[in-house]
Amino acid sequence: MATCPRCGATIASGAKFCPNCGALAGEPERPASPSAPPPMRAPAPPPSAPPPSFTRPGSRATRETPPPMREAPPAASAAARPEGSASKGMPAELSSFISELEDWARLNQSDARHDTIRFWVLKVPAILSSASAGILAINHLETAAAILAAIATTCILIDGVNPGGQLRNAHVRAVHDLRTLQHQLVNDWRVGSLRGNNTNSLAAELLLKGEKVREEVASALRSAETTFAKSVESK
């Protein structure tokens, strides 16, 4: 009995092939070939930066670098007071007086807005109802036309007995005069400071001037309100 030269198994006499590995009997034993080492992987390339953009051909090639981010400036106050721009060193009494003028100007501005709404709140329905009533009457819709005509008449009567919005112009004028006074006081303070006037004397002079103008504005408002009240009573 022979031995397989490849796997060493026993081969029966007369057999031509190994029953274990199928090798040809009598084939010389081949040395085992060393296993090939695993292929080496190339190191991954470092991440490349995006290609710089250049200007079109014919012009000077320059790389475009994005500008640095800038922080947004703080939002300005919606209602900046005129006294905020006054020079440093203004006495607290004068600064407080200017603040009171601004508060009063805002109240008059709000009253003027309300007077505008009050002026149109009955006139607009009366106009629309009258126009619609005429259109409906042309189309022979007498019932609907009569209803709209009644609504228009009611609005006109109410607005005639109790008219609204008559003091709007007076309030608008007061806002203008008060804002003008504020700017005049601030400007006079700056001029007096540059001239080297005494701080207390200058502030007292400006307070007296401002109080006189404020009384004039108040007198004009009282006169407008009194005139309006008398006109309502006479009706």
C-alpha positions, 0 to 999 in steps of 0.5 A: 500500500502506498501513501498519498504524497499530498495529504498522507492518506493510505492508497490501496494497491492499484489505485490511481487516485487518492480517496481523500484528496483526489491527488494522482498516485505517485505525484511528487509532493509539492511544497506548500506555497506561502500565503500572500500577504493581504494587499496594503490599503493606501492612506486616505487623502486629507480632506481638501478645501473647496477649490478657490473661485477666480475671476473670469479670464482676462481679468486679474485672478484673485481668490474670493475670500468670504467677508467675516460675519458682522454682528447686527447693530442694536435696534434703535429705540422706536420712540427716542426722546429729544432729551436723550441727545442733550449735552451732558451735565443737564440738570435733572430738573430741566431733563425731567421737564423735557420728559414731561413735555414728551409724555404730554405730546404722546397723550395728545398724539393718541387723542388725535388718533382717537378723534380721527377714528371717531370722526369717520366711525359714523360717516363711513357707514352713512355714506356706504348705506346711502350709496347701496340704498340707491343701487338697490332702489334702481334694481327694484329691491325696495325693502333692502334699499329702505333698510339701508336708507334708515341706517344711513339716516340714523348714523347722520342723526347720531353724528349730528347730535353728538359729533366726534373728532372735532378736536383732532386739529387742536391735538395735532397742533399741541403735539407740534408745539410741544415737540418744537419746544423740546428741541428749542430747550435742548438747543438753547442748553447746548448754546448756553453751555458752549458760551460758558453760562452758569449751569443753574442760571441757564437751566432756570431761564430755560425752565421759565421759558418752557413753562410759559410756552406750555401754558400757551399750549394748555390755554389753546387746548382749553379754548378748543374744548370750550368752543366745542362744548358750546357748539354741542350745547347750542344744538 
